Amino acid sequence: MDTQSSQISSSQGLPDGQNSAAKESKVSVHDLIHWRDPKKSGVVFGLSLLLLLSLAAFSVISVISYLLLALLCVTITFRIYKSVIQAVQKSSDGHPFKALIEKDVSIPPETFRKHVDTSLTHINRALKQMSHLFLVEDLVDSLKLAVVMWLMTYVGAVFNGITILILADILLFAVPPIYEKNKTQIDQYIDLIRTQVNNTIAKLQEKLPGAMKRSKTE
């Protein structure tokens, strides 16, 4: 019975492994933004912020070129250093990156097709939502989008795209621990705001044409 169960689990290992890997990646991101491991979170936050600040000061081509040049300098220096050590010690350890060179870095067709299908699902969903909003299938939803876009014009006049990404990166690592420590108080304020917004939207739906039709269909 144990061997049969192990065979069954091994035969189903591929999808289970992919699912567990996806769960682990989600958990790791959750742990990073909640600072479960301060060292890892600090490194990720510092590197991401440094990258965004570099993009704010230099062009994308320059940042990518400098990063690749720095990586190439490190690998070339290490290769020369190991070659000198091997020549002095008269050893035959071979190429220092042999294990990485022999490692298979190709993308399996199944993995590629899986990601393509997932991306296609999201694209089709986004196209359907855009059609719903811009063709005014529901007047209230289209007005919501119009208000958001109008507010974004003011945001765009004050901040550029990189600045917004920098602020988003800071908030991504700052808000979760603050919310975790003050969850009860923050949830109370969020509930109050949500109630006010829902009441306002309900009043608008009563006055706007097409809203009654939607409520009847729902």
ABEGO torsion letter per residue (X at the ends): XAAAAAAAAAAAAAAAAAAAAAAAAAAAAAAAAAGABAAAAAAAAAAAAAAAAAAAABBAAAAAAAAAAAAAAAAAAAAAAAAAAAAAAGBBAEBAAAAAAABBABBBAAAAAAAAAAAAAAAAAAAAAAAAAAAGABAAAAAAAAAAAAAAAAAAAABBAAAAAAAAAAAAAAAAAAAAAAAAAAAAAAAAAAAAAAAAAAAAAAABBGAAAAAAAX
